[in-house]
Amino acid sequence: MKSLKSILMSNKNVSLFLSHYLSIVFLLTYFIVYGQSEPKTPTIKLPEISKEIISMRDQDQKYRKKWGKLVRAGKTKSKKIKRISKELTTIDRNNTKRIREIVEQYGWPTYDLVGEKASKCAWLVVQHADRNPLVQMYCLPLLKDAVDRYQADPSNYAYLYDRVQIAKGEKQLYATQSTTNNGLVTGHFQPIEDESNVQRRREEMRVRLLGVGSASPTAETVEAYAEALGFEYEVPSKEEAIQRDKVWAKAYQENIEMAHQAMKSKDFSTAIDYYNKAIQSHGHIQTEDYVELARAISISKHENCSGAFYYLIKAAIRGWEGINEFDKHEDFKNIKLANPDNWLDLMTVVDELKLKKKKAKG
């Protein structure tokens, strides 16, 4: 097994294409909603909404399965995967818009409102709303309230909490987010807060192994979960966890210094490589790291220009003061030109943040 330091400092990078789309596709085959009959519960209050949410999940999974099959076959640059990716993106945009409307109108889709199956489907749709993390952030406390009232799955909350944390460049709590997706690439868990107690937290939230139904009384181990994702993991002791975080911090500092040096010499390709390593150190990342990585990608017309809008979204939700400059700044024009629809997603987030700031000022 490779050490954490060797993974972080290795010159062997997973392709940027995979790194962006794997975050969209996480939980490809996960979940209790498949192969599980609707539990016998009192008549649900919103049967039509329930059907709609399940249909949204079905579309989500249909195209993610197609995408994953092509990736496993090594066809990451084929015309077919580009078409599937485009269709999947459209589905995600539409699902995100609609699930937000539903949640704003009815609150979180609870068991009483839509049934257990549809409630879990709603979570999956929100989990995949990565193009607008503000929707995930909006839903998170509503889902927690539903969990506290035994009206939603606590495991769903654990996954969404970690998803939001990673979107903000912070540490996760439940070890649900990794750099891989069901073994598509070799990876590791994103940094974990209070790592020595991660299994206890997972048991409290009943986080389960892929494919295990909600009726199972046993919370799976984090080690088994890592194995299912294609890598080895062992919960560290408190002392080991402290040392592990020091490794993350050191790796971040070393990589970010190399990235800065490369930017000064206008060696953008090298800068991108080091920035990509640095931003894996969640809990240590600075907001400007995301902005500078996007800047390097745009100026150099890197092949990942189309996906670099994600970095600017991350900077925006972390409170970057220069969000008003994104749309008109010359340095980011190639990201905008590479995919105007992706840029529109960024502007949607920016406009929402500006509106919130305006309302807060009164």
C-alpha positions, 0 to 999 in steps of 0.5 A, spaced: 500 500 500 502 506 498 503 511 503 499 517 504 505 522 502 507 518 496 500 518 493 500 526 495 507 527 492 507 523 486 508 525 479 503 520 476 496 524 476 489 522 474 486 525 468 483 532 469 477 529 465 476 523 471 477 528 477 471 532 475 466 528 472 468 522 478 465 528 483 459 528 479 458 520 478 460 518 485 455 513 488 454 510 481 451 503 483 450 505 491 444 505 494 438 502 497 433 505 492 435 499 488 432 492 489 428 495 494 420 495 495 416 501 498 415 499 505 408 499 508 407 506 511 401 510 511 398 513 505 403 519 503 401 526 502 404 528 495 404 521 491 405 525 484 411 529 487 413 522 489 413 519 482 416 525 479 422 524 484 423 517 483 423 519 475 428 524 476 433 519 480 431 514 474 434 518 469 440 520 473 442 513 474 440 511 467 446 516 464 451 515 470 451 507 468 452 508 461 458 513 463 461 509 468 461 503 463 464 507 458 470 509 463 471 502 465 472 500 458 477 506 457 473 510 452 474 517 456 475 521 449 470 517 445 465 521 441 460 517 445 462 519 452 462 526 450 455 525 448 453 521 454 456 527 458 452 532 455 446 528 456 448 527 463 449 534 464 443 537 462 439 532 466 443 534 472 441 541 471 434 540 470 434 535 476 437 541 480 432 546 478 426 542 479 428 539 486 430 546 489 423 548 487 420 542 490 424 543 497 422 550 497 415 549 496 414 543 501 420 542 505 425 536 505 421 530 501 420 526 508 417 519 508 410 522 510 410 527 504 413 522 499 415 515 501 421 512 504 424 510 497 422 517 494 425 521 500 432 517 498 431 518 491 431 526 493 437 525 496 441 522 491 438 528 486 441 533 491 448 529 492 449 530 484 447 537 484 455 539 484 454 545 479 450 549 484 453 547 491 448 552 494 442 548 493 446 542 497 448 547 502 440 549 502 438 542 503 443 540 508 440 543 514 433 541 512 435 534 511 438 534 518 431 536 521 428 531 517 433 525 520 432 528 527 424 527 526 426 520 523 423 522 517 429 521 513 435 516 512 441 519 517 446 515 512 443 520 506 445 526 511 452 523 512 453 523 505 451 530 503 454 533 509 461 530 507 459 532 499 458 540 502 464 540 506 469 537 500 465 542 495 468 548 500 475 545 501 474 543 508 475 536 511 469 531 511 466 527 517 464 520 515 469 518 510 464 518 504 468 522 499 474 519 496 478 520 490 475 514 486 469 511 484 467 504 485 474 502 483 475 506 477 481 509 479 486 508 485 485 513 490 484 515 497 479 518 502 479 526 502 482 528 509 477 527 515 476 531 521 478 527 527 479 521 523 481 516 529 473 517 531 470 516 524 468 509 525 464 511 531 461 517 527 459 512 521 455 507 526 451 513 529 449 515 522 448 508 520 452 509 513 452 503 509 456 499 504 454 499 497 448 495 495 446 494 502 439 495 504 436 500 509 433 494 513 440 491 515 442 493 522 449 493 521 453 499 519 459 497 515 466 499 517 470 504 513 475 499 512 470 495 508 467 501 504 474 503 502 475 496 499 469 496 495 472 503 492 478 499 490 483 502 495 486 500 502 484 504 509 485 503 516 482 507 521 488 511 525 489 512 532 489 519 535 496 520 534 497 517 527 491 521 525 495 527 528 501 525 524 497 524 518 494 531 518 501 534 518 503 530 512 497 533 508 499 540 511 506 539 509 504 536 502 499 542 501 505 547 503 510 544 498 505 543 492 503 550 493 510 553 493 512 549 487 505 552 484 507 559 485 514 558 483 511 556 476 506 561 475 511 566 476 515 563 471 509 562 466 510 555 466 502 554 467 503 546 465 507 545 471 503 550 475 497 546 474 500 539 476 502 542 483 495 546 484 491 539 483 496 536 488 495 542 493 487 542 492 487 535 495 489 537 502 482 539 504 482 543 510 488 547 508 486 550 502 486 557 501 480 560 496 485 563 492 488 556 490 482 555 486 482 562 483 489 561 481 488 554 478 483 556 474 487 562 471 493 557 469 488 553 466 484 559 462 491 562 460 494 556 457 488 554 454 489 547 457 484 541 455 480 542 462 478 549 460 471 546 460 471 543 467 475 549 470 469 553 472 468 548 478 474 551 481 471 558 480 464 556 483 468 553 489 472 560 490 465 563 490 462 559 495 468 560 499 467 567 499 472 570 494 471 577 494 472 578 486 466 574 484 464 580 480 470 580 476 469 573 473 465 574 467 469 580 465 476 578 467 481 577 461 484 571 464 478 567 465 475 568 458 478 561 455 474 558 460 467 561 458 469 560 451 470 553 452 463 551 454 458 557 455 453 553 458 458 551 464 460 558 465 452 560 465 452 555 471 458 559 474 454 565 473 448 562 476 451 561 483 455 568 483 448 571 482 445 568 487 451 569 492 450 577 490 443 577 491 444 574 498 449 579 500 444 584 498 439 582 502 443 581 508 445 588 507 438 590 507 
